[in-house]
Amino acid sequence: MTSIKEQAAISRLLSFLQEWDNAGKVARNHILNNFIQTNQGKTSPELEQEFSQGASLFLVRLITCLRITYMTGSCLEKLLKSIGIFLSAVGSNRYLIEFLEVGGVLTLLEILGLEKIKEEDKKESIKLLQLIANSGRKYKELICESYGVRSIAEFLAISKSEETQEEVQVLLDSLVHGNPKYQNQVYKGLIALLPCASPKAQQLSLQTLKTAQSIIGTTHPSIVDCVLKVLGTMHLEVQYEAIELIKDLVNYDVRQSLLRGLVALLIPSVKEMSKLQPKILTDSPILQLTTHLPVFLQQAAAAKTIGVLARRDLSTAEEMLHMRVVHSLMAAMGNTDHSNSQRLASLTLEFFVQTFPVVEEHVRKSMGEELYQLFLIHGEDLYMKIDSIQADILTANEVNVAKVLELYGVANSSSSVVLDPGDLNQMTYITHFVEAKAQKDEEAESKE
C-alpha cells in the first residue's frame, strides 16, 4: 500500500498534468515559465522526485505539444528549453530515448528550415541537437542519417545571428569528432559552405575545416578551388582563417595545386579581366571599383599568403620559384588599380630577393638600377613612389628564374632532391653558384 505522503504526491502530479491538458496558450506559457525557473540544472533523480517518479509523463506532453505546434512557432522557445532541461539532466538517457523514439531529431532539423520560425527558436533547436550529439557516437550517426549535416550547414549559411552561428559551429565540431562513419560527410558539408554569402559562416566553416582536416587526414580535391576563392573576401577575419587553413593544406597531397593556384592568382586571367571590361566602359567609378574588387582582393591575399608560406618553409619558397612566382609578384607590383596588391607583392618579393641571390640578380636586371634601388629603399610603399612607366616595366617583366634553375641543374625539390629543402645556407650556396656560372658564360660569350 502507498503511504498518505505518496498518495498526496501522486495527486499533485495528476492535478498538474490535468492543468496542463486543460490549459490554453497563455496558461501553458505560464506553466513552462515556472518549470524552467524551478528546474534548470536538475539531475534526473531530482526531476523524478519533483514529479513523484512521473517526470516522463510531463516530458511526453511536452514532446507531443512540440510536434503539433512547431510549425506555428507557438511557445516554441520555451517548449525547447523545457525539453532541454530533461535531455541535459545527469542520468537523462531514458528521457533522450523517449524523445528520439518519436522522431525528435527530425523535428529539430525541420525547425531549422522553416522560414516563419524565429532565430531564437532555431538556436534552441541547435542546442538540443548539441545535447543529442554529445550523448555518443550512435546519436551523432542518427543526426547524420537524418540528412542533418545538410540542414545544419544550410542554416549556418542563412542565419543572421552570429551568436546562433557560433552555436552551429559547436554542433558541427561535435559531429566531426568521434564520428568515423560520417566525418567525411561533415567535412564535405563544410567545404560546400565556403562560397556562401555570410562572412561569419565562412569564418566558422574555415575554423572547423582546419580541425576536420587534421582528423580526416586526407583532402577533397574541391577544397583548393573553394579556399582560393575565399581569398577574394573583403573581410580580414575570413582571409586570416583561409590563410591558416592553407598553411595546413600545404602538408597534404594538394600542395602542388594549391601553390600553383596561389601563384596564378597574382596575374588575373584574361577571361576574368574581359568579364570586367564592358562594365568598366559603361559604369560609374564606384561600380568599377566594386567590380574589380574580388579579383584584386584575391591577388593581394595571394601575395600575402605566398609570403607567409615562403617565410615558414624554404622548400615551399623554392618550389614556387619553379612556378615563376618572381615574375608574377613583379606583375602584381605593377597593378596601379589596387595599391594593396602592389604593397603585399613588393613585401613578398623583398623576401625572395633577400633569400635567393639568383632572384636578386634577375630582379635587378629586369627593373633597372633606378627602380631597383627605389625598391630596396621603399619596399613597402614603393607603389607610392613609382610612375606609370615604371609600373609598366614591372607588369611587362619577363623574369624567368625557373628557367635558370633548370638550366643549371637545380631541380625542383618536389621531383628530385638536389638539396635539403630546409637548409637556407645550402640553397644560398647553390644560387651563388648559378650566378657565378651565368657570369662566366657571359664573359666567354663576350670574348668570342
C-alpha positions in Angstrom: 0.0 0.0 0.0 1.1 3.5 -0.8 1.6 5.9 2.1 -0.5 9.0 2.6 2.5 11.1 1.6 3.0 9.2 -1.6 -0.7 9.4 -2.4 -0.6 13.2 -1.9 2.4 13.4 -4.2 0.6 11.4 -6.9 -2.5 13.5 -6.5 -0.4 16.7 -7.0 1.2 15.2 -10.2 -2.2 14.2 -11.6 -3.6 17.6 -10.8 -0.6 19.3 -12.5 -0.9 17.1 -15.6 -4.7 17.8 -15.8 -3.9 21.5 -15.5 -1.5 21.2 -18.5 -4.0 19.2 -20.5 -6.8 21.8 -20.0 -4.7 24.9 -20.3 -4.8 27.3 -23.2 -1.8 29.1 -24.8 -1.4 31.7 -22.1 -1.7 29.2 -19.3 0.7 26.8 -20.8 3.2 29.6 -21.4 2.9 30.4 -17.6 3.4 26.7 -16.7 6.5 26.5 -18.9 8.0 29.6 -17.4 7.6 28.2 -13.9 9.0 24.9 -14.9 12.1 26.4 -16.5 12.8 28.7 -13.5 12.5 26.0 -10.9 14.1 23.0 -12.6 17.1 24.4 -14.6 20.2 22.2 -13.9 18.4 19.5 -12.0 19.5 15.9 -12.3 17.3 13.0 -13.5 16.6 11.8 -9.9 15.7 15.3 -8.8 13.3 15.7 -11.7 11.7 12.3 -10.8 11.3 13.5 -7.2 9.8 16.7 -8.4 7.2 14.8 -10.4 6.6 11.9 -8.0 8.5 9.5 -10.3 6.3 10.5 -13.2 8.6 13.1 -15.0 8.2 11.1 -18.2 4.5 11.8 -18.2 5.2 15.6 -18.5 8.0 15.1 -21.0 5.7 13.1 -23.3 3.2 16.0 -23.1 6.0 18.5 -24.0 7.1 16.4 -27.0 3.5 16.0 -28.2 2.9 19.7 -27.9 6.2 20.4 -29.8 5.3 18.0 -32.7 1.8 19.6 -33.0 2.7 23.2 -32.8 6.3 23.6 -34.0 5.2 24.9 -37.5 3.3 27.8 -35.9 6.1 28.7 -33.5 3.7 28.9 -30.6 5.7 28.9 -27.3 8.4 27.1 -29.3 11.4 28.6 -27.5 10.1 27.7 -24.0 9.0 24.2 -25.2 12.5 23.5 -26.5 14.1 24.9 -23.3 11.9 22.7 -21.2 12.7 19.6 -23.2 16.4 20.6 -22.9 16.1 20.5 -19.1 15.2 16.8 -19.4 17.8 16.0 -22.0 20.6 17.8 -20.2 19.9 16.3 -16.8 22.6 14.0 -15.4 21.4 10.4 -16.0 18.9 11.5 -18.7 19.5 8.6 -21.1 15.9 7.4 -20.6 14.5 10.9 -21.5 16.7 11.0 -24.5 15.5 7.7 -25.9 11.9 8.8 -25.3 12.5 11.9 -27.3 14.3 10.2 -30.2 11.7 7.3 -30.4 9.0 9.8 -31.5 11.2 11.4 -34.2 12.7 14.2 -32.1 15.8 14.6 -34.3 13.7 15.1 -37.5 11.5 17.6 -35.7 14.5 19.7 -34.6 16.0 19.6 -38.1 12.7 20.6 -39.7 12.6 23.6 -37.4 15.9 24.9 -38.8 14.4 25.0 -42.3 11.2 26.8 -41.5 11.1 30.4 -42.7 8.4 31.6 -40.2 10.3 30.4 -37.1 12.2 33.0 -35.1 16.0 32.8 -34.9 15.9 32.4 -31.1 13.7 29.3 -31.5 16.1 27.8 -34.1 19.0 28.4 -31.7 17.3 26.4 -29.0 16.8 23.6 -31.6 20.6 23.7 -32.3 21.3 23.4 -28.6 19.1 20.3 -28.3 20.9 18.8 -31.3 24.2 19.5 -29.4 22.9 17.6 -26.4 22.0 14.7 -28.6 25.3 14.7 -30.5 27.3 14.9 -27.3 25.5 11.8 -25.9 27.6 9.4 -28.0 28.6 8.1 -31.5 25.3 6.4 -32.3 23.4 9.7 -31.7 25.8 11.6 -34.0 25.2 8.9 -36.6 21.4 9.3 -36.2 21.7 13.1 -36.8 23.8 12.5 -40.0 21.5 9.7 -41.2 18.6 12.1 -40.9 20.3 14.4 -43.5 21.3 16.6 -40.6 24.6 17.8 -42.0 22.9 19.4 -44.9 20.1 21.0 -42.8 22.6 22.3 -40.2 25.0 23.7 -42.9 22.2 25.4 -44.8 21.0 27.0 -41.6 24.5 28.3 -40.8 24.7 29.9 -44.2 21.5 31.9 -43.9 21.5 32.6 -40.1 21.6 36.3 -39.3 22.7 35.9 -35.7 26.4 35.5 -35.0 25.6 34.0 -31.6 23.4 31.4 -33.3 26.1 30.7 -35.9 28.6 30.0 -33.2 26.3 27.5 -31.7 26.0 25.8 -35.1 29.8 25.7 -35.3 29.9 23.9 -31.9 27.4 21.3 -33.2 29.4 20.7 -36.5 32.6 20.4 -34.5 30.9 17.8 -32.3 29.7 15.9 -35.4 33.2 15.7 -36.9 34.7 14.3 -33.7 34.2 10.6 -32.8 32.0 10.0 -35.8 34.2 8.0 -38.3 31.2 6.8 -40.3 30.0 10.3 -41.2 33.0 12.6 -40.6 33.7 12.8 -44.3 30.1 14.0 -44.9 30.6 16.8 -42.3 33.9 17.7 -44.0 32.3 18.0 -47.4 29.5 20.0 -45.9 32.0 22.5 -44.5 33.7 22.8 -47.9 30.3 23.4 -49.5 29.7 26.3 -47.1 32.8 28.3 -48.2 31.2 30.0 -51.2 28.2 31.2 -49.1 27.4 34.9 -48.7 27.8 35.1 -44.9 31.3 36.1 -43.8 30.7 34.8 -40.3 29.6 31.4 -41.7 32.7 31.4 -43.9 34.9 32.2 -40.9 33.4 29.5 -38.7 33.5 26.9 -41.5 37.2 27.6 -42.2 37.9 27.2 -38.5 36.1 23.9 -38.3 37.6 22.7 -41.5 41.1 23.1 -40.0 40.1 20.8 -37.2 38.3 18.4 -39.5 41.3 18.2 -41.9 43.6 17.0 -39.1 41.0 14.3 -38.0 40.3 13.0 -41.5 43.9 13.2 -42.8 43.0 13.2 -46.5 41.8 16.1 -48.7 38.9 16.5 -51.1 40.0 18.0 -54.5 37.4 20.7 -54.4 38.9 22.3 -51.3 41.7 24.0 -53.2 39.4 26.0 -55.5 37.0 26.8 -52.7 39.7 28.1 -50.3 41.4 30.2 -53.0 38.1 31.8 -53.9 37.6 32.8 -50.3 40.7 34.9 -50.6 38.6 37.3 -52.6 36.8 38.3 -49.4 36.7 41.9 -48.1 36.6 40.6 -44.5 40.1 40.2 -42.9 38.9 37.8 -40.3 37.8 35.4 -43.1 41.0 35.9 -45.0 43.0 35.1 -41.8 41.2 31.8 -41.3 41.7 30.9 -45.0 45.4 31.5 -44.7 45.6 29.5 -41.6 43.9 26.6 -43.4 46.2 26.9 -46.4 49.2 26.7 -44.0 47.9 23.2 -43.1 46.9 22.2 -46.6 50.4 22.6 -48.0 51.3 19.5 -45.9 48.8 17.3 -47.8 48.5 15.9 -51.4 47.0 19.1 -52.7 50.3 21.0 -52.1 51.2 21.4 -55.7 47.8 22.5 -57.0 47.4 24.9 -54.0 50.8 26.6 -54.6 50.2 26.8 -58.4 46.8 28.3 -57.7 48.2 30.9 -55.4 50.9 31.9 -58.0 48.2 32.0 -60.7 46.1 34.5 -58.7 48.9 37.1 -58.8 48.1 37.7 -62.5 44.3 37.7 -63.1 43.4 35.7 -66.2 42.4 37.4 -69.4 39.0 35.7 -69.0 38.4 37.3 -65.6 39.5 40.7 -66.8 37.4 40.5 -70.0 34.3 40.0 -67.8 35.0 43.4 -66.3 35.7 45.3 -69.5 32.1 46.0 -70.6 31.3 47.3 -67.1 34.4 49.5 -67.0 33.3 51.2 -70.1 29.8 51.9 -69.1 29.5 52.1 -65.3 30.5 54.7 -62.7 33.9 54.7 -61.0 32.3 53.4 -57.8 30.9 50.4 -59.6 34.2 49.9 -61.4 35.9 49.5 -58.0 33.3 47.1 -56.8 33.5 45.0 -59.9 37.3 44.8 -59.8 37.5 44.1 -56.1 37.1 40.3 -55.8 39.9 39.7 -58.4 42.2 42.2 -56.9 41.5 41.2 -53.4 42.4 37.7 -54.4 45.6 39.0 -55.9 46.6 40.9 -52.8 45.7 38.0 -50.5 47.7 35.5 -52.7 50.8 37.8 -52.5 50.4 37.9 -48.7 49.8 34.1 -48.4 52.8 33.3 -50.6 55.0 35.5 -48.3 53.6 33.7 -45.2 54.3 30.2 -46.7 57.7 31.1 -48.0 58.9 32.5 -44.7 57.7 29.5 -42.9 59.4 26.9 -45.0 62.3 27.4 -47.5 61.3 24.3 -49.5 58.0 25.9 -50.2 59.7 29.1 -51.4 62.0 27.0 -53.6 59.0 25.2 -55.2 57.3 28.5 -56.0 60.5 29.7 -57.7 60.0 26.9 -60.2 56.4 28.2 -60.7 57.7 31.6 -61.8 56.5 33.3 -58.6 59.0 36.1 -59.0 57.7 37.1 -62.5 54.1 37.0 -61.1 55.0 39.1 -58.0 56.6 41.7 -60.1 53.5 41.8 -62.4 51.3 42.3 -59.3 53.5 45.1 -58.2 52.6 46.9 -61.4 48.9 46.8 -60.8 48.2 50.5 -60.3 44.4 49.7 -59.9 45.0 48.1 -56.5 47.6 49.5 -54.2 47.3 46.7 -51.6 48.3 44.2 -54.3 51.4 46.3 -55.1 52.3 46.7 -51.4 51.9 43.0 -50.4 53.6 41.7 -53.6 56.5 44.1 -53.0 57.0 42.8 -49.4 56.9 39.2 -50.6 59.3 39.8 -53.4 61.6 41.5 -51.0 61.9 38.2 -49.1 62.7 36.3 -52.2 65.3 38.8 -53.3 67.0 38.8 -49.8 66.9 35.0 -49.6 68.0 33.9 -53.1 70.9 35.7 -54.9 69.8 34.4 -58.2 66.4 36.1 -57.7 68.2 39.3 -56.7 70.3 39.3 -59.8 67.4 38.8 -62.2 65.1 41.3 -60.5 67.8 43.9 -60.6 68.3 43.4 -64.3 64.6 43.4 -65.1 63.8 46.5 -63.0 66.9 48.6 -64.0 69.2 50.2 -61.4 67.0 53.2 -60.6 63.8 51.3 -60.0 65.7 48.5 -58.2 67.3 51.0 -55.7 63.9 52.5 -55.2 62.5 49.0 -54.4 65.3 48.3 -51.9 64.8 51.6 -50.0 61.0 51.8 -50.2 59.9 48.2 -50.5 56.5 48.5 -48.6 55.5 51.9 -50.0 57.1 51.5 -53.5 53.6 51.8 -55.1 53.6 55.5 -54.0 57.0 56.2 -55.4 56.8 54.7 -58.9 55.4 56.4 -62.1 53.4 54.8 -64.9 56.4 53.9 -67.0 58.0 52.0 -64.0 54.7 50.3 -63.3 54.6 49.1 -66.9 58.2 47.8 -66.6 57.0 45.7 -63.6 53.8 44.5 -65.4 55.7 43.5 -68.6 58.7 41.9 -66.9 59.9 38.6 -68.4 61.9 37.3 -65.4 62.2 33.5 -65.5 64.2 32.3 -62.5 62.6 28.8 -63.0 64.3 28.5 -66.4 67.7 29.5 -65.0 67.4 27.0 -62.1 66.5 24.2 -64.6 69.3 25.2 -67.0 71.9 24.8 -64.3 70.5 21.7 -62.8 68.8 23.0 -59.6 65.9 20.6 -59.6 62.5 21.2 -58.1 62.5 19.7 -54.6 59.2 18.1 -55.3 60.7 15.9 -58.1 64.3 15.2 -57.1 66.3 16.0 -54.1 69.3 18.1 -55.0 69.4 19.9 -51.7 67.9 19.8 -48.2 64.8 22.0 -48.6 65.1 23.3 -45.1 68.8 24.3 -45.4 69.0 28.0 -46.2 72.8 28.1 -46.4 72.9 25.2 -48.9 70.2 26.9 -51.2 72.2 30.2 -50.9 75.3 28.4 -52.0 73.6 26.9 -55.0 72.1 30.1 -56.1 75.5 31.8 -55.7 76.9 29.0 -58.0 74.2 29.7 -60.5 75.0 33.4 -60.5 78.7 32.8 -60.9 78.2 30.2 -63.7 76.0 32.7 -65.6 78.6 35.4 -65.2 81.3 33.1 -66.6 79.1 32.2 -69.6 78.5 35.8 -70.3 82.3 36.6 -70.2 83.0 33.7 -72.5 80.4 34.9 -75.0 81.8 38.4 -75.0 85.4 37.1 -75.7 84.1 35.1 -78.7 
